[in-house]
Amino acid sequence: MLSPRGLFQEILDHDESFRLFCSIASGGEAQGGWENGRIAALVPATARELAPKIARHGADEDKHGRIFRALLRRRGLDLVAVPPESDYTMLLERQGIGLAHDRLRSDEPLTDTDIIVYLAHSRVTEQRASEQMGLLRRHFGDHPDLGRAVKMIASDEDKHLAYCHEELLRLAAAGHGRTIQRILRACALAEIRVHRDVSLAVMARMGRILGWSRTRSALLAAGIHVVYAYERLAGWRRMVTLAMPERRDALGDPHTPAPEFA
């Protein structure tokens, strides 16, 4: 079965494929938590009002990483090392997308342009995260083991995306519109390449774990290439448009930590 639901059900039902899926997801979320935490600590004086929202974003990402680790513990599984070719956040950094980790490890305050780069990078990657978690929510929101986790993470990703839209529109109104669009376009085009490469690498590894036939693996790879061709032609535009979200100040409400998922 090649439907998204069928594929994910197959991955879910096998310990090793589920272990790989959760390990990749946990690693990416933990990395996002660290990045946002450092950015919150280094925001320039001109953007101090953003620091609590960025910190909230980072706390959510850390929470998501813990959720994926908890899902593994429920099945008596441990994290597995993430293959380098499947490391989405590392590959994006290598493409020069977002703020370099060397920059974030320093104690030098960020610039206003750095904040635009951060928000544009987040706008693009949160679009992907929101879409992927929305897909899982549609198919597995009522799942007895995954449902609560999927709905919690999907809700957070929607808030993160709304926050990025609103903050970038605020900066565009302040005169940074051309810079924002230039950076968004570069981020989107790089992200769709990385997403294609990571998808191919993950599906190839899943195929080896699950014993997929060459025909099935080839069909899945062809589907990934078709999606990339569409995104390269026109689909990337959904990642660069900005619209005021229905939910305003999505990360500005008083934050009470969610109960740990266990």
Legacy VTK file of the C-alpha trace (Angstrom):
# vtk DataFile Version 3.0
C-alpha trace
ASCII
DATASET POLYDATA
POINTS 262 float
0.000 0.000 0.000
1.426 3.389 -1.034
-1.031 5.688 0.737
0.409 7.903 3.503
-1.724 6.119 6.076
-0.678 2.679 4.878
3.012 3.582 4.792
3.024 5.082 8.246
1.000 2.185 9.662
3.637 -0.181 8.332
6.405 1.894 9.903
4.488 2.088 13.174
3.926 -1.664 13.367
7.627 -2.579 13.084
9.886 -1.837 16.057
13.021 -0.974 14.071
11.299 1.308 11.567
9.354 3.025 14.362
12.602 3.410 16.289
14.241 5.105 13.317
11.238 7.391 12.736
11.080 8.550 16.360
14.858 8.966 16.574
14.940 11.212 13.495
11.977 13.233 14.776
13.373 13.537 18.306
16.788 14.634 17.063
15.334 17.336 14.837
13.086 18.688 17.582
15.888 18.725 20.146
18.102 20.609 17.703
15.329 23.125 17.108
14.949 23.572 20.858
18.640 24.339 21.265
18.665 26.767 18.323
15.661 28.712 19.573
17.071 28.807 23.093
20.317 30.321 21.870
18.525 32.818 19.623
16.321 33.915 22.541
19.466 34.530 24.602
21.142 36.548 21.826
18.338 38.738 20.452
19.401 42.343 19.894
18.061 45.123 22.074
15.816 46.229 19.199
13.957 42.898 19.310
13.820 42.158 23.032
10.039 41.758 22.893
10.590 38.660 20.743
12.791 36.868 23.275
9.946 35.281 25.315
8.225 34.064 22.140
11.428 32.571 20.753
12.082 30.905 24.102
8.518 29.530 24.068
9.129 28.166 20.571
12.284 26.444 21.806
10.508 25.005 24.848
7.839 23.530 22.569
10.488 21.903 20.379
12.203 20.426 23.437
8.817 19.070 24.554
8.285 17.427 21.173
11.655 15.716 21.426
10.671 14.325 24.830
7.352 13.118 23.410
9.066 11.074 20.702
11.467 9.600 23.251
8.506 8.732 25.487
6.806 6.940 22.598
9.921 4.813 22.218
10.084 4.051 25.939
6.489 2.827 25.840
7.650 0.070 23.494
10.862 -0.635 25.365
12.979 0.954 22.644
15.949 3.321 22.774
17.032 6.037 20.381
19.153 4.997 17.418
21.829 7.169 15.780
20.358 9.310 13.010
22.049 8.615 9.649
23.759 11.812 8.423
21.858 11.710 5.130
18.603 11.766 7.113
19.521 14.696 9.368
17.223 17.444 8.067
18.453 20.239 10.349
22.142 19.506 9.734
21.653 19.397 5.973
19.779 22.701 6.018
22.637 24.311 7.927
25.097 22.981 5.356
23.016 24.712 2.684
23.528 27.976 4.565
19.883 28.154 5.616
19.136 29.714 8.979
21.722 30.921 11.471
24.980 28.973 11.593
25.559 26.993 14.768
29.007 28.560 15.190
27.248 31.921 15.281
24.801 30.707 17.919
27.539 29.251 20.109
29.163 32.659 20.436
28.029 35.295 22.922
27.815 38.088 20.348
24.298 39.564 20.110
22.416 38.924 16.901
21.559 41.669 14.430
18.171 42.733 13.105
19.023 40.930 9.849
19.817 37.774 11.821
16.327 37.912 13.327
14.808 38.180 9.854
16.888 35.178 8.746
15.706 33.217 11.782
12.037 34.051 11.224
12.209 33.355 7.475
13.910 30.014 8.068
11.283 29.167 10.688
8.445 30.269 8.384
9.590 27.768 5.755
10.419 24.828 8.018
7.312 25.295 10.163
5.218 25.151 6.988
6.649 21.697 6.357
6.213 20.636 9.970
2.634 21.898 10.118
1.721 20.043 6.926
3.346 16.789 8.007
1.859 16.808 11.490
-1.505 17.812 10.043
-1.359 14.718 7.837
-0.591 12.517 10.842
-3.358 14.189 12.836
-5.884 13.408 10.099
-4.902 9.763 9.890
-3.826 8.976 13.461
-5.457 11.588 15.690
-7.656 8.866 17.201
-4.910 6.240 17.456
-4.820 4.782 21.005
-1.029 5.076 21.301
-0.140 8.010 19.052
-3.273 10.147 18.979
-2.598 12.397 21.962
1.025 13.002 20.956
0.158 13.736 17.334
-2.577 16.230 18.231
-0.390 18.006 20.792
2.546 18.432 18.409
0.342 19.392 15.437
-1.327 22.131 17.499
2.063 23.521 18.501
3.348 23.508 14.917
0.281 25.454 13.782
0.990 28.049 16.484
4.634 28.310 15.443
3.650 28.892 11.832
1.117 31.575 12.810
3.760 33.319 14.933
6.224 33.404 12.019
3.628 34.896 9.669
2.678 37.610 12.124
6.224 38.625 13.061
7.431 38.695 9.456
4.451 40.842 8.440
5.261 43.223 11.269
8.847 43.502 10.034
7.684 43.905 6.425
5.493 46.814 7.511
8.578 48.341 9.139
10.347 48.443 5.770
12.043 45.033 5.505
9.684 43.554 2.902
12.198 43.053 0.076
14.792 41.527 2.371
12.209 39.155 3.817
11.007 37.983 0.400
14.576 37.440 -0.833
15.484 35.348 2.201
12.197 33.431 2.153
12.693 32.444 -1.481
16.251 31.218 -0.872
15.125 29.267 2.197
12.188 27.670 0.389
14.198 26.532 -2.624
16.899 25.063 -0.390
14.363 23.398 1.901
12.558 21.557 -0.880
15.881 20.131 -2.099
16.832 19.013 1.389
13.366 17.594 2.010
13.623 15.557 -1.209
17.065 14.224 -0.307
16.070 13.362 3.266
12.844 11.721 2.097
14.762 9.546 -0.366
17.313 8.577 2.293
14.688 7.766 4.928
12.507 5.754 2.542
15.529 3.797 1.311
16.458 2.884 4.875
12.864 2.068 5.781
12.692 -0.152 2.711
15.712 -2.126 3.860
14.277 -2.504 7.363
10.830 -3.545 6.138
11.977 -5.653 3.202
10.251 -3.680 0.468
10.564 -4.959 -3.075
12.653 -3.060 -5.601
9.478 -2.152 -7.453
7.822 -0.687 -4.385
10.957 1.251 -3.404
11.270 2.585 -6.949
7.641 3.723 -6.957
8.087 5.541 -3.646
11.275 7.212 -4.879
9.500 8.261 -8.076
6.700 9.761 -6.009
9.212 11.787 -3.989
10.752 13.110 -7.203
7.308 14.055 -8.556
6.547 16.008 -5.377
9.915 17.774 -5.668
9.261 18.662 -9.321
5.927 20.212 -8.356
7.457 22.108 -5.440
10.351 23.325 -7.592
7.935 24.526 -10.267
5.274 26.203 -8.137
4.718 24.581 -4.740
7.529 26.521 -3.083
5.411 29.663 -3.326
3.166 28.483 -0.469
6.253 28.736 1.749
6.993 32.371 0.976
3.564 33.994 1.014
2.611 35.839 4.177
-0.905 36.252 5.538
-2.081 37.493 8.897
-3.144 34.392 10.861
-6.553 34.023 12.430
-4.868 33.341 15.749
-2.881 36.437 16.690
-0.010 36.439 19.183
0.050 32.626 19.097
3.171 32.391 21.281
2.441 35.407 23.435
-0.095 33.880 25.810
1.089 33.002 29.323
2.892 29.706 29.016
2.236 26.896 31.427
4.340 23.822 30.700
2.293 20.938 29.309
2.192 17.767 31.382
5.033 15.470 30.436
4.002 12.868 27.908
4.766 9.422 29.279
LINES 1 263
262 0 1 2 3 4 5 6 7 8 9 10 11 12 13 14 15 16 17 18 19 20 21 22 23 24 25 26 27 28 29 30 31 32 33 34 35 36 37 38 39 40 41 42 43 44 45 46 47 48 49 50 51 52 53 54 55 56 57 58 59 60 61 62 63 64 65 66 67 68 69 70 71 72 73 74 75 76 77 78 79 80 81 82 83 84 85 86 87 88 89 90 91 92 93 94 95 96 97 98 99 100 101 102 103 104 105 106 107 108 109 110 111 112 113 114 115 116 117 118 119 120 121 122 123 124 125 126 127 128 129 130 131 132 133 134 135 136 137 138 139 140 141 142 143 144 145 146 147 148 149 150 151 152 153 154 155 156 157 158 159 160 161 162 163 164 165 166 167 168 169 170 171 172 173 174 175 176 177 178 179 180 181 182 183 184 185 186 187 188 189 190 191 192 193 194 195 196 197 198 199 200 201 202 203 204 205 206 207 208 209 210 211 212 213 214 215 216 217 218 219 220 221 222 223 224 225 226 227 228 229 230 231 232 233 234 235 236 237 238 239 240 241 242 243 244 245 246 247 248 249 250 251 252 253 254 255 256 257 258 259 260 261
